[in-house]
Amino acid sequence: MSLVGKHRDKVTAVDCVPDDWRCEQLGGFVTLLTGAPFKSELFSTNGGVPLIRIRDLLRGFSETGYVGDYDDRYLVNAGDVLVGMDGEFHVVRWKSSQALLNQRVLKISEKPGHSDEGFLFFFVASVIGKIQDGISATTVKHLSTKDLQNLTAVIPPLPEQQKIAAILTAVDDKLDVIARQIEATQALKQGMMQTLFSLGVGTQDANGSWIPHTEFKESELGDIPVGWEVCTLESVATVERGKFSARPRNDPKYFENGDIPFVQTGDIASVPRYIENASQFLNADGLAVSKRFPAGTIFITIAANIGDVAIAKIPMACPDSLVGIKAHSDACDNTWLYYQLANNKDYFDSQSTQNAQKNINLQVLKPFLFPLPTLKEQQRIAGALTALDDKLEVLGSRQIHYQTLKRGLMQKLLVGEWRVKLDN
């Protein structure tokens, strides 16, 4: 990627821009086509031409077909730029095979000799974001073709459009690769968890090699490998509910000038595995009405979004909507227990009661039954899953890096603050 800075020296209705860029209405260099109102009675799930509705834009495929007659101009091909005209105004390139453009979906095409479709994708995404930001959060968001046609735009010459598109597409391609890697790793992890918590990794022979389990026994949880036990959570770990009875919870008496991390339900939901940052901090008065859990505690949510888990990296306090769990080291590996609890999120959610909000209590957690391998096998399982989570964290960091890079490039390139070096 080659960029070269250049002073913006032409003042327009939009801003000070490069003197070789044009300032005109967006409708002058794009072709806009809104979808047709296809008859719903001719929709089909068993055939027909795929029909693109707003719900299909992000996922990139349609499960609905149209079996009636249609005008060919409403056909969309892979790579075409589409915009949802209601809600979030998502701007996408269509990823699947040929499909029909339904109403409230807009197709944006280049005008040969005036605009580049690759450039339009990024440019429209940028201006749509500005339109969306200008609509009140209390207003139902709708986009019209006039919103785009009448929008004043500053457009670079066609060769520069193409080079900008190539640069931003290269970043998008990298993001696509990372997204596929994350998806594949998550699927592998999910499959491994289902296998490892039912079949384990086996036993070690005299040479230290791991041999798969071949003998199983009956238990109240079904067949489990010989050598495993069925236990309750309270038999292998301390299980203690958080404590904080003060209301309101943001009372300055407890939080002003605090330095004790106080984690809440939302903090747990936002971390992949380890938690070390809290949304609030208790002071000494706050700690007097709460409880501080040691580093290594597994926090699990028991209200609202039930069953989210995270491991505390440092000592932390928490309210009564969280439970702190710490494995007994002689019987259970703490990291293995974290994965065991994470693997049973759906179970905990199914045990919830509905009052003002969904919740469970210690009478659900403490007697929770699960098969327990030997300590060595637990550690082996935990190591395998930890390696996958380590990979996911690396991929997540790369994804954030390229997302940040893309935003920065769009902010600079699409307004001419940074200029690209054109090939001779």
C-alpha positions as CSV (number, residue, x, y, z in Angstrom):
1,M,0.0,0.0,0.0
2,S,1.4,3.3,-1.0
3,L,0.1,6.6,0.3
4,V,1.3,10.2,-0.2
5,G,-0.1,13.2,1.6
6,K,-1.3,16.3,-0.2
7,H,-2.7,19.6,1.0
8,R,-6.4,20.0,0.5
9,D,-6.7,23.3,-1.3
10,K,-10.2,23.6,-2.8
11,V,-13.0,24.8,-0.6
12,T,-16.4,23.3,-1.4
13,A,-19.8,23.0,0.2
14,V,-18.5,19.9,2.0
15,D,-15.0,20.9,3.1
16,C,-11.5,21.8,1.8
17,V,-10.7,19.0,-0.7
18,P,-8.1,18.3,-3.3
19,D,-8.4,20.5,-6.4
20,D,-8.9,17.6,-8.8
21,W,-11.8,16.2,-6.9
22,R,-15.4,16.9,-8.0
23,C,-18.2,18.2,-5.7
24,E,-21.6,17.0,-6.9
25,Q,-24.7,15.2,-5.8
26,L,-24.3,11.5,-5.3
27,G,-27.0,10.7,-7.8
28,G,-24.8,12.1,-10.5
29,F,-22.3,9.4,-10.5
30,V,-24.2,6.3,-9.3
31,T,-27.2,4.3,-10.5
32,L,-29.8,3.5,-7.8
33,L,-32.4,0.8,-8.0
34,T,-34.9,-0.1,-5.3
35,G,-36.3,-3.6,-5.1
36,A,-39.7,-4.6,-6.4
37,P,-42.8,-5.4,-4.2
38,F,-42.9,-9.1,-5.1
39,K,-46.1,-10.8,-4.1
40,S,-45.8,-12.7,-0.9
41,E,-48.2,-15.4,-2.0
42,L,-45.5,-16.4,-4.6
43,F,-42.8,-16.8,-2.0
44,S,-41.5,-20.4,-1.6
45,T,-39.1,-22.4,0.6
46,N,-38.8,-25.2,-1.9
47,G,-37.6,-23.5,-5.1
48,G,-37.8,-20.4,-7.2
49,V,-35.2,-17.6,-7.6
50,P,-33.7,-16.6,-4.2
51,L,-35.3,-13.3,-2.9
52,I,-33.1,-10.8,-1.0
53,R,-34.8,-9.2,1.9
54,I,-33.2,-6.9,4.6
55,R,-32.8,-9.9,6.9
56,D,-30.6,-11.6,4.3
57,L,-28.0,-8.8,3.8
58,L,-25.6,-9.6,6.7
59,R,-25.8,-13.3,6.5
60,G,-25.3,-13.2,2.7
61,F,-27.9,-15.8,1.6
62,S,-31.6,-16.1,1.3
63,E,-33.8,-19.0,2.3
64,T,-36.9,-17.7,0.4
65,G,-37.5,-18.2,-3.3
66,Y,-39.8,-16.4,-5.7
67,V,-41.8,-18.6,-8.1
68,G,-43.5,-15.8,-10.1
69,D,-42.6,-13.8,-13.1
70,Y,-40.1,-10.9,-12.7
71,D,-38.2,-8.2,-14.6
72,D,-34.5,-9.1,-15.2
73,R,-33.4,-5.7,-14.0
74,Y,-34.1,-6.8,-10.4
75,L,-31.6,-9.6,-10.6
76,V,-28.6,-9.2,-8.3
77,N,-25.2,-10.9,-8.8
78,A,-22.4,-11.7,-6.4
79,G,-20.4,-8.6,-5.6
80,D,-23.3,-6.1,-6.2
81,V,-23.5,-3.3,-3.6
82,L,-26.8,-3.4,-1.6
83,V,-28.2,-1.3,1.2
84,G,-31.0,-2.0,3.6
85,M,-33.4,0.9,3.7
86,D,-34.9,0.3,7.2
87,G,-33.3,-0.2,10.6
88,E,-29.5,-0.2,10.5
89,F,-29.0,0.6,6.8
90,H,-26.4,-2.2,6.4
91,V,-24.2,-1.8,3.3
92,V,-23.0,-5.1,1.9
93,R,-21.6,-6.8,-1.2
94,W,-24.0,-9.6,-2.1
95,K,-22.1,-12.9,-1.4
96,S,-24.3,-15.6,-2.9
97,S,-25.5,-16.5,-6.3
98,Q,-27.9,-14.6,-8.5
99,A,-31.0,-13.4,-6.6
100,L,-33.9,-11.0,-6.8
101,L,-34.0,-7.6,-5.2
102,N,-37.0,-7.2,-2.9
103,Q,-38.6,-4.0,-1.8
104,R,-36.8,-1.9,0.9
105,V,-33.4,-3.1,-0.4
106,L,-31.4,-0.7,-2.6
107,K,-28.9,-1.7,-5.3
108,I,-26.1,0.8,-6.0
109,S,-24.2,0.5,-9.3
110,E,-21.4,2.4,-10.9
111,K,-21.8,4.7,-13.9
112,P,-19.1,3.5,-16.4
113,G,-16.4,6.1,-16.8
114,H,-17.6,8.1,-13.8
115,S,-17.4,5.8,-10.8
116,D,-15.9,2.5,-9.6
117,E,-18.2,0.0,-7.9
118,G,-15.5,-1.1,-5.4
119,F,-15.1,2.5,-4.4
120,L,-18.8,3.0,-4.1
121,F,-19.1,0.2,-1.6
122,F,-16.8,2.0,0.9
123,F,-17.9,5.5,0.0
124,V,-21.6,4.7,0.5
125,A,-20.9,2.8,3.8
126,S,-19.2,6.0,5.0
127,V,-22.0,8.4,4.0
128,I,-24.8,6.0,5.2
129,G,-23.1,6.1,8.6
130,K,-23.4,9.9,8.7
131,I,-27.1,9.7,7.7
132,Q,-27.8,7.2,10.4
133,D,-26.0,9.2,13.0
134,G,-28.2,12.2,12.1
135,I,-31.5,10.3,12.8
136,S,-32.8,10.5,16.3
137,A,-32.6,7.3,18.4
138,T,-36.3,7.6,19.1
139,T,-37.2,7.7,15.4
140,V,-37.9,4.6,13.3
141,K,-35.1,4.7,10.8
142,H,-36.0,4.7,7.1
143,L,-33.8,5.5,4.1
144,S,-35.1,6.8,0.8
145,T,-33.4,7.1,-2.6
146,K,-33.7,10.9,-2.4
147,D,-31.5,10.8,0.8
148,L,-28.7,9.4,-1.3
149,Q,-29.4,11.1,-4.6
150,N,-29.4,14.6,-3.1
151,L,-26.4,14.0,-0.8
152,T,-23.5,16.4,-1.7
153,A,-20.4,14.2,-2.3
154,V,-16.8,14.9,-3.1
155,I,-15.5,12.4,-5.6
156,P,-11.9,11.7,-6.7
157,P,-11.0,10.9,-10.3
158,L,-11.8,7.4,-11.5
159,P,-8.1,6.1,-11.2
160,E,-7.9,7.3,-7.6
161,Q,-11.3,5.7,-6.8
162,Q,-10.0,2.4,-8.1
163,K,-6.8,2.6,-6.1
164,I,-8.6,3.6,-2.9
165,A,-11.0,0.6,-3.5
166,A,-8.0,-1.7,-3.9
167,I,-6.4,-0.6,-0.7
168,L,-9.6,-0.9,1.4
169,T,-10.6,-4.2,-0.3
170,A,-7.2,-5.7,0.7
171,V,-8.0,-4.8,4.3
172,D,-11.5,-6.3,3.9
173,D,-10.0,-9.5,2.5
174,K,-7.8,-9.8,5.5
175,L,-10.8,-9.3,7.8
176,D,-12.7,-12.0,5.9
177,V,-9.9,-14.5,6.4
178,I,-9.7,-13.7,10.1
179,A,-13.5,-14.1,10.4
180,R,-13.4,-17.5,8.8
181,Q,-10.5,-18.5,11.1
182,I,-12.5,-17.4,14.1
183,E,-15.6,-19.3,13.0
184,A,-13.6,-22.5,12.3
185,T,-11.8,-22.3,15.6
186,Q,-15.1,-21.7,17.5
187,A,-16.7,-24.7,15.8
188,L,-13.6,-26.9,16.6
189,K,-13.8,-25.8,20.2
190,Q,-17.5,-26.5,20.5
191,G,-17.0,-29.9,19.0
192,M,-14.1,-30.7,21.3
193,M,-16.0,-29.6,24.4
194,Q,-18.8,-32.0,23.6
195,T,-16.4,-34.9,23.0
196,L,-14.0,-34.2,25.9
197,F,-16.6,-33.8,28.6
198,S,-18.2,-37.1,27.6
199,L,-15.4,-39.3,26.3
200,G,-12.3,-37.5,27.8
201,V,-8.8,-37.9,26.4
202,G,-8.1,-41.3,27.8
203,T,-5.5,-42.7,30.2
204,Q,-1.7,-42.6,30.3
205,D,0.4,-45.7,29.8
206,A,3.8,-46.4,31.3
207,N,5.5,-44.3,28.6
208,G,3.3,-41.3,29.2
209,S,1.3,-41.7,26.0
210,W,-2.5,-41.1,26.1
211,I,-4.7,-44.0,25.2
212,P,-8.4,-43.4,24.5
213,H,-11.0,-44.8,26.9
214,T,-12.3,-48.2,25.8
215,E,-14.3,-49.2,28.9
216,F,-17.4,-47.4,30.2
217,K,-19.8,-47.8,33.1
218,E,-23.3,-46.8,33.8
219,S,-24.1,-43.7,36.0
220,E,-27.0,-41.4,36.7
221,L,-25.7,-39.3,33.9
222,G,-25.5,-42.1,31.4
223,D,-22.4,-44.1,30.4
224,I,-19.1,-42.5,31.5
225,P,-15.5,-43.8,31.2
226,V,-14.3,-46.2,33.8
227,G,-12.2,-44.2,36.4
228,W,-14.5,-41.2,36.2
229,E,-16.9,-40.3,39.1
230,V,-20.2,-38.4,39.2
231,C,-20.0,-35.5,41.6
232,T,-21.8,-32.3,42.6
233,L,-20.4,-28.9,42.2
234,E,-20.4,-28.2,46.0
235,S,-18.4,-31.4,46.6
236,V,-15.4,-30.2,44.5
237,A,-15.6,-26.4,44.9
238,T,-16.6,-23.6,47.2
239,V,-19.8,-22.0,45.9
240,E,-20.6,-18.6,47.4
241,R,-23.0,-15.9,46.3
242,G,-21.8,-12.4,46.0
243,K,-22.9,-9.9,48.6
244,F,-24.0,-6.3,48.2
245,S,-27.3,-5.2,49.7
246,A,-27.0,-1.4,49.3
247,R,-29.4,0.4,47.1
248,P,-28.9,2.2,44.8
249,R,-25.8,0.5,43.7
250,N,-24.2,3.6,42.5
251,D,-24.4,5.3,45.9
252,P,-21.3,7.5,46.2
253,K,-21.0,6.4,49.8
254,Y,-19.8,3.0,48.4
255,F,-18.2,3.9,45.1
256,E,-16.6,7.4,45.3
257,N,-12.8,7.1,45.1
258,G,-13.0,3.4,45.2
259,D,-10.1,1.1,44.2
260,I,-11.6,-2.4,44.7
261,P,-12.8,-3.9,41.4
262,F,-16.6,-4.5,41.6
263,V,-17.7,-6.8,38.8
264,Q,-21.3,-7.0,37.6
265,T,-23.3,-9.2,35.3
266,G,-22.5,-7.0,32.3
267,D,-18.8,-7.2,33.0
268,I,-18.9,-11.1,32.8
269,A,-20.8,-11.1,29.5
270,S,-18.3,-8.9,27.8
271,V,-15.1,-11.0,28.4
272,P,-14.1,-14.2,26.6
273,R,-12.4,-15.9,29.5
274,Y,-10.5,-13.9,32.1
275,I,-11.7,-10.7,33.7
276,E,-9.4,-8.1,35.2
277,N,-11.3,-4.9,34.5
278,A,-14.5,-3.8,36.3
279,S,-17.1,-1.3,35.5
280,Q,-17.2,0.1,39.0
281,F,-14.8,0.2,42.0
282,L,-15.8,0.0,45.7
283,N,-14.2,1.9,48.5
284,A,-13.7,0.7,52.1
285,D,-17.3,1.4,53.0
286,G,-18.5,-0.6,50.0
287,L,-16.3,-3.6,50.8
288,A,-17.9,-3.6,54.3
289,V,-21.2,-4.5,52.7
290,S,-19.8,-6.7,50.0
291,K,-17.3,-9.6,49.7
292,R,-14.0,-9.8,47.9
293,F,-13.2,-13.0,46.1
294,P,-9.6,-14.2,45.5
295,A,-7.9,-14.3,42.1
296,G,-8.8,-17.5,40.2
297,T,-12.5,-17.3,41.3
298,I,-14.9,-18.4,38.6
299,F,-17.8,-15.9,38.4
300,I,-21.1,-17.2,37.0
301,T,-24.1,-15.0,36.4
302,I,-27.4,-16.1,38.1
303,A,-29.7,-13.3,36.9
304,A,-30.7,-11.9,33.5
305,N,-28.2,-13.5,31.1
306,I,-27.8,-16.7,33.1
307,G,-24.7,-18.9,32.9
308,D,-22.0,-16.5,31.6
309,V,-18.7,-17.4,33.2
310,A,-15.3,-15.7,33.6
311,I,-12.2,-16.3,35.7
312,A,-11.0,-13.4,37.9
313,K,-7.3,-12.5,37.3
314,I,-7.2,-10.4,40.5
315,P,-9.2,-10.2,43.7
316,M,-12.7,-8.8,43.0
317,A,-16.0,-8.0,44.7
318,C,-19.4,-8.7,43.2
319,P,-23.1,-8.2,43.9
320,D,-25.6,-11.0,44.7
321,S,-26.4,-11.5,41.0
322,L,-23.1,-13.4,40.7
323,V,-21.7,-16.5,42.3
324,G,-18.1,-17.1,43.0
325,I,-16.8,-20.6,42.5
326,K,-13.3,-21.9,43.3
327,A,-12.3,-25.6,42.8
328,H,-10.6,-27.6,45.5
329,S,-7.2,-28.1,44.0
330,D,-6.8,-31.7,45.3
331,A,-10.0,-32.9,43.5
332,C,-10.7,-30.6,40.6
333,D,-8.7,-28.4,38.2
334,N,-10.0,-24.9,38.3
335,T,-9.6,-24.2,34.6
336,W,-11.3,-27.5,33.7
337,L,-14.2,-26.5,36.0
338,Y,-14.5,-23.2,34.2
339,Y,-15.0,-25.0,30.8
340,Q,-17.4,-27.5,32.4
341,L,-19.6,-24.7,33.6
342,A,-19.3,-22.8,30.3
343,N,-20.4,-26.0,28.5
344,N,-23.6,-26.1,30.6
345,K,-24.8,-22.5,30.1
346,D,-28.0,-23.8,28.4
347,Y,-28.7,-26.2,31.3
348,F,-28.5,-23.4,33.9
349,D,-30.7,-21.2,31.8
350,S,-33.3,-23.9,31.5
351,Q,-33.4,-24.1,35.4
352,S,-34.3,-20.4,35.8
353,T,-37.4,-19.0,37.3
354,Q,-39.1,-15.9,35.8
355,N,-40.0,-13.2,38.3
356,A,-39.1,-9.6,37.5
357,Q,-36.3,-11.2,35.6
358,K,-34.9,-14.7,35.0
359,N,-32.7,-16.0,37.8
360,I,-31.4,-19.2,39.5
361,N,-30.1,-19.7,43.0
362,L,-27.5,-21.8,44.9
363,Q,-30.1,-24.6,45.2
364,V,-29.5,-25.0,41.4
365,L,-25.7,-24.6,41.4
366,K,-24.6,-26.5,44.4
367,P,-26.2,-29.9,43.5
368,F,-25.3,-29.5,39.8
369,L,-24.1,-33.0,38.7
370,F,-21.3,-33.7,36.2
371,P,-18.8,-36.5,35.4
372,L,-15.4,-35.9,36.9
373,P,-12.3,-37.4,35.2
374,T,-9.0,-37.9,37.1
375,L,-7.1,-34.8,37.9
376,K,-4.5,-35.5,35.3
377,E,-7.1,-36.0,32.6
378,Q,-8.9,-32.8,33.7
379,Q,-5.6,-30.9,33.2
380,R,-5.1,-32.4,29.8
381,I,-8.6,-31.4,28.7
382,A,-8.2,-27.9,30.1
383,G,-4.9,-27.5,28.3
384,A,-6.4,-28.5,24.9
385,L,-9.3,-26.0,25.4
386,T,-7.0,-23.3,26.7
387,A,-4.9,-23.6,23.5
388,L,-8.0,-23.0,21.4
389,D,-9.0,-20.0,23.5
390,D,-5.5,-18.6,23.2
391,K,-5.8,-18.8,19.5
392,L,-9.2,-17.1,19.5
393,E,-7.8,-14.2,21.6
394,V,-4.9,-13.8,19.1
395,L,-7.4,-13.8,16.2
396,G,-9.7,-11.4,18.0
397,S,-6.8,-9.0,18.6
398,R,-5.9,-9.2,14.9
399,Q,-9.5,-8.6,13.9
400,I,-9.7,-5.4,16.1
401,H,-6.4,-4.2,14.6
402,Y,-7.6,-4.5,11.0
403,Q,-11.0,-3.0,11.9
404,T,-9.3,0.0,13.4
405,L,-7.0,0.2,10.4
406,K,-9.9,0.2,8.0
407,R,-11.8,2.9,9.9
408,G,-8.7,5.1,9.9
409,L,-8.1,4.6,6.2
410,M,-11.7,5.4,5.3
411,Q,-11.6,8.6,7.4
412,K,-8.5,9.8,5.6
413,L,-8.8,8.4,2.0
414,L,-12.5,9.1,1.3
415,V,-12.1,12.8,2.0
416,G,-8.8,13.3,0.3
417,E,-6.8,14.0,3.5
418,W,-4.5,11.2,2.5
419,R,-3.8,10.7,-1.2
420,V,-2.9,7.5,-2.9
421,K,0.1,7.1,-5.2
422,L,-1.2,6.1,-8.6
423,D,0.6,3.5,-10.7
424,N,2.1,4.8,-14.0
